[in-house]
């Protein structure tokens, strides 16, 4: 029977990086299938992972936590029958609710069993996202059997302790991995994932999670910092109330395929603007593969306060995806020279 591992995590937390590490260090010799569900129309991560020669089933028509729950269950059954894998890795959309993803797996019926549920949490942005997007973010933390912190090497011990305290308020049972990924073998991470799975006993209980609303007035935007160095973006969906939203009610995804060729300087300017200029809306994630004027290809990544542009493999055409809240799509189109 195939092992079903769900690796969730908010936008830009590092899910794909973690999966690559596990593939390289922990899954050797296994017949592996990765099922991705991107939020939006343009799938980018599939291209990155295909470089490893892994079978990808991309479902880009919607979000796993709403419109794809039924379709996803069917797709999972099809994957199990067609490939007879030893292990299936499910990488949900960054704005998917982990509880809904696991229900969709259960709905596949038969002998399908969840082997592990993990969430990747960016330790440097935990406080900000928990406040501003708690309805989605907290659900991933609450329902995880293992919480894998990313970027712990980039923050102070004090900030790490704050992150751990916030996590423990939501989930007291999960194993929490705090060691920087470069210092730990993928096999150790997998051992932690498979050891604990508190999801099984509570996942399908029909109960609501109610959170207390904090009147701390703590909101700022794009590059402004509190005294403790914790940035945040102001947004009307802090997740502490009793409202329940589908991801597509709160988040917007804009994607495009493009043959436009960018200079490195121009692309850097575009990424910087998306990161710092709220003219374009609340940009939480941007990713793309685009051609350069010099005949090379650029791969770029953006999460708040952190951007990367690197040279990489060519794709069949340029692709860009931007995810956020209240995006100004016309301004973003102009930025990327989309007619």
N, C-alpha and C positions, 0 to 999 in steps of 0.2 A: 504493500500500500504506500502511495506517495506521501511524503511528509509535506504539509502545507505550512509555510512560514510567511507571516504577514509582517512586512517591515514598513511602518508608517513614519510620519514625521512632517512637520509643517514645512511650508515653502522654503527651499534653500537650506534645510537643516543638514543635508549631507547623505541622504538615503542612497543615491546612486554611487557615491564614493564608498560607502559602507558595503554595498552589494559587490562592487568590484573587488574590495579587499577580501570578502568572504569567498568569492569565486576563486580568487588566486590562492588563498591560504587554507580554506576550510572545506571546500566542496570538491576537491580533486577526485576524479574517478566516478562521480555521480552523474547520472543523466538528469540534467537540470533544465527546467523551463521557467522563464521569468514572465510574469504577466504584469504589464504596466497599465495604469489608467491615468493618462494626463488630463488635467483640467484645461479644456480649450481644444481648439481644432488642430493645432500644429504640434506634433510630437517631436521633441528634441532629444530626450534622454535615450530613446530607442536607438538612435544613430550612434551615440557614444558607446552603448553597451554592445551593439552589433560588432564593434571592433574586436570584441573578445570572442566572436563566433558563437554567441548564445542565441537561442531561439527567442524571439520577442513576439508577444501578442499585444499589439497596441490597440487600445480602444479610446478613441479621441472624440467620440460623439457626445460626451457629457461627463458628468461627475459620478463616480462610483457610489456616492452616498445618496444619490437621488435617482436620476433617470436610468442608471445602469444596474441597479440592484438585481432586477430580473434577468436582464441580458447577461450580466456577469456570471450568475450561477450557471447558465447554459454554456457560456464560454469556458468556464472552468471544467465542466463535465466533458466538453469536447476536447479540451487539452489533455485531460487524463486518459481519455479513450484513444486519442490519436497518437500521443507520444509515449504513453506508459512511463512517465518520468519517475525517477527515484525521489525527486524533490521539486516542489513548485514554490517559487518565491513570488509573492504578490506585493507589488510596490504601488500602493494607492496614490491618488492625487494628494498633494500636500494640504489641500483644504478638505479632504474627506474625513468623516467621523469614523474612528476605528471601530466603534460598536456596530455601525452600519455595514462596514466592510466584512466583519466577522459574521454577521447575520447572513450576508450574501453567500459566504462560503458554506454556512450551515444549510442554506436553502438549496445547495447543489445536491443534497441528499445522499443516499447510498452510504458508502463506507468513508465518505470524506470526513477527515478529522483534522482539526487545527493542531499543528505540532508546536508552534510558538507564535507569540505576538510581541513585537518589539516596536518601540518608538525612538526615533533619533531626535534628540533635543539639542538645539544650539545653545550651549550654556551661556554664551555672551548676550543672547537676546530673549532668554526665558522670561524674565520679568516683564519686558515690554509686550511680548506676544500674549502672555497669559492675561494681561490686563486688557489689551485692545481687541484680541480675537479669541477670548476665552471659550466661547461656545464650541468652537472647533478645536482649538489648541488643547484645552483642558480634557476634552473627551479622549484625545489620543493618549494623554498622560494617564488618565484614570483607568483605561481599559488595557493598558500594556502589561505584559508579564515581565518584560525587561525594558529598562530605560537606558538608552545608550547616549551619553553626553558627547557632543562634538565640540571642538575648538576649546577644550578645557585648558590647553597649553597657552592660550592667548589671554586669559583673564586672571585676576588676582585670586588668592585663596579666599579672601573675604567675599568676593562676588560669587565664587563657586559655592560657598556655604549658603549664601542667600538663595541661589538657584536650587540647591538641594532641599532647603527648608520649604520652599514653595512647592516643589515636587512632592515632598512627603505629606504636605497638607492635602494633596489630591490622591496620593496612592502610597499606602504604607507597606504594601506587600511586595512590590516589584523589586527585582534586582536592579541596582543602578551601577552602570559602568562609568567611572570617572577618569580612568587612565587615558592619556592621549593615545590616539590610535596608532601612531608610529611606534609606540612603546609596548604594544600588546599584539600578540599573534591572533589572527582571525579565528583559529581553533578555540582560543580562550573565550572570545566573544560568543561563538556558537554554543559552547558549553553553558555559558550563562543564560543564553536565550532558551535552551532546551530544558534547563533545570527548573525553571519557574514558569508556570502558566496559570495565573490566577483568573484568567478570562473564562476558563471553562465553567467554573461554578457560578459565575454571576452574569455572564454576558447576556443571556436571553431573558433574564428577569425583567419584566416590564416595570421599570421604575424611573422616575424623573430625578435628575440631579439639580438641586436648587443651590445657588451660590449667593452669598451675601454681597450686597453692593457696597463698595468702598467709596466713601465720599472724600477722597483725598485730593481731588482736583488735579491729579498728576497727569498732565498731557502736554506734549510739545511735538515738534515736527522737524524732519529733515535736518539732521546735523546739530540740533539743539540738545544739550545734555543737562540732566539733573546733577546735583552736587555729587551724587554717588557714581556718576559716570554712566548711568543707565538711560539710554536713549529710548524714546517712544514716539509713536506717531498718533496724532489725534484722529479719532474715528468714532462713529456713533455706535459701533457694535462691540462693547467691551465684554460681552458674554457673561456678565454677572447677573443679569436679569433672568426672567423666566421665559423669555421669547425663544422660539425654536425656529431656526432658519435652515433652508437648504443652502449649500455653498453658492449656488448661482444667484441667490438673492442678495448676497453680501459681497461676493467677489466677482470681478470681471476679468475675462481673458481675451486678449487681442493677439491674433497670430497672422502671419503672412508668409508666403513663399515669394522670394525675390531674386532676380538675376542682377540686381544693382551691385556694382563693385565699389567698395569703400577703401579709402586710405586708412592706415592705422591711426593717424592723427584725428581724422574725422570720426572714426568709430569710438575712439577714446572720449572725444567730446560728447558724442551721443550718450554713451554709457554714464559719463559724469553728470550730464543733465538729468537723465532718468533717476539717478541716485540722489540728487540734491535739489532739484527744482520741482516744487509742488504744482507747477503749471500743468504737469502731465498727470496729476492725480496721485494717489497713494500707491506708488510702485513697490510691491513686496518681492517681486521676482521677475527677472528678465533673463533670457537665455537665447543664444542663437549661434548659427553657423553661417557665415557669409563669405563671399569671394572678395579678394583684395585686388586693387588696381595693379599689383605687382605679380599677379598670377598665383599667389598663395591663398590660403584660406584662414580666416580667423574664427576661433570659437570664443564666445564671451559669456560670462556669468555675472549676475548681479543679485545681491540681497542687500537690505539696508546696511549702510556703512561699510560695505565690502564689495569690491568689484574685481574682476579678473578678465584679461584679454590674452589669449595665447594663440600661437600658430598650430594648426591641426590638419587632420585629413579632410580632403574635399568631400562634398556631398553632391547628390544629384541636382540640387539647386540650393540657393540660399534660403534659410528658414529662420524666422524670428518669432519668439513668443514672449508676451508681457502679461503678467498677472498682478492684479492689485484691486484696489477699491476706488470707485468713482474715477475711473480712468478717463482722461481726455483723449479719446481715440483719434480725433482729427489732428490734434497736435502731435500725437505719436506717429501717425501716418506721415505727416510732413517731415518729421525727424528722420524717418527711414526712406524718404523719397518714394512713398507709395502714392500713386495717382488717385 
